[in-house]
Amino acid sequence: MAEIPKSITILGGTGNLGRGLALRWANSGIDIIIGSRSAERAAGSAAELNEELGSEHVRGLVTEEAASAGELVVIAVPFTAHADTLSAVRKAVQGKIVIDATVPLVPPKVARVQLPEGGAAALRTQETLGEDARVVAAFHNVAAAHLAELGHAIDCDVLVCGDDRESREVVVALAERIGMTAVQAGPLANSVALESLTPVLIWINRNRKIPGAGIRLTGLDG
């Protein structure tokens, strides 16, 4: 069974997805480090989460310090900040699992698939960080609105892509830790599909006037 890291850094933890993941993991007892370009904003977000949880599992640091502090690093920044974030933390994440949940949304047409040159944000992450960073793509298709409500079950599957099996297994275990069903979905190249699903789900949400459509895989039990 994969070993759960004792601490997780979330870069972009002041945003909706990052904050939701921080809330869920901290509530499960994992220490969380919120990373932001603004130390004040990171500290403020951490204080809000600790107050909501009634615990002290969350702290905030500037991006580079946060990346160094966590055993595992999650990138949940807007696509516009993706490249700068990677450059800032490259040295700090060597040897670590890096979960990239970035979706290449291009406003104003965020309900349209617009993948970057090279095929996917996660592939850019691996290329930028180098082979010593173990990049895994996951959590793109989980509704942030539902993550933010601890009493709300996450009624969707999490697809996990990465070139290292052990790293994928850790990410699956982290998803299961907070009540999600996670499924290994192949190498990092398959992250193209994960990133493409998010604009599709945004379109469905808008069309149906709902807050958080997700996906479910069928036939897994037989």
Buried (B, 14 or more C-beta within 10 A) or exposed (E): EBEBBEBBBBBBBBBBBBBBBBBBBBBEEBBBBBBBBEBEBBBBBBBBBBEBBEEEBBBBBBBBBBBBBBBBBBBBBBBEBBBEBBEBBBEBBBEBBBBBBBBBBBEEEBBEBBBBEEBBBBBBBBEBBEEEBBBBBBBBBBBBBBBBEEEEEBBBBBBBBBBBEEBBBBBBBBBBBBEBBBEBBBEBBBBBBBBBBBBBBBBEBEEEEEEBBBBEEEEEEE
